[in-house]
Amino acid sequence: MKVIDCSCAIGYKTINYEIVNHENFWVREKVKQARDAEELLEQLDFCGIDRAVVSHNAMADVDPGYGNRSILAEVVKAPDRLIPTWTILPPITDNGYSPAQLFPRMKANRVSMLRAYPERNRYFLHAVTMGDLLGEMAASRIPLFLSPCEGWQGIYDVLKEFPALTVILYNYGLWSHSRFTYPLLQTYKNVYIESGDMQTAGEIKEICGKFGSERILFGSDFPSNNMGGPLATLFGSGIAREHLENIAHNNIERILGEVIL
């Protein structure tokens, strides 16, 4: 079965490594990171994963523009296997992130998905700060990766203002997240959840039953998690083959196919 990991990071973090636990409690532990594309590909090959959606840790830890350039320098080494993402900033202070400038650059560099680190990069993710960009992203079906490591309220706020926005939730912690994520999955049809932190027994099967397997994307959130754990959780979840196919690759391929650039 084809497997696409929709959440991997390249590059060393300033702190190795911050992980969100329950109640927004931070855990700092030392994990194995991938310095570059070659080291990430070794991990993918070891786990039998065909492709990966990738970011660069410099996007949050150093500078968004530097991180965006850094990920392009890595994916060019294996363009058939590595799918780049960029991060965004408010166009009012950084004009290069206006839709008129950002979207053509995305198309030219085969970037179809974006990320936001509002707290790390010191801005609010809402209409007052960047309404034009978020509105155009929603209209163009460009997915936005968001983690509640900076709090759930911001995710709820941006979706309330932009209900059509395609959002992929990741790095939400290993403890139960259902009271935060289920309302979003129920209310917003374009909200998806990456499976990396799903380590509660029966969790994948329960979400498939409530919302359909179309709402889950396989991802490891490497290096926050080792790739093998989420992979074993998916294939040991007890769901039907068709649902496994959706989560392993169909859903992310469909989402990427819907992007208009």
PyMOL commands that set and color helices and strands:
alter all, ss='L'
color gray80, all
select helices_A, chain A and resi 22-24+37-47+58-61+64-75+95-97+99-108+127-139+148-150+153-161+178-187+203-211+213-215+228-235+241-258
alter helices_A, ss='H'
color red, helices_A
select strands_A, chain A and resi 4-10+18-20+26-28+51-56+82-87+113-115+144-146+167-169+191-194+216-217
alter strands_A, ss='S'
color yellow, strands_A
deselect
rebuild
show_as cartoon
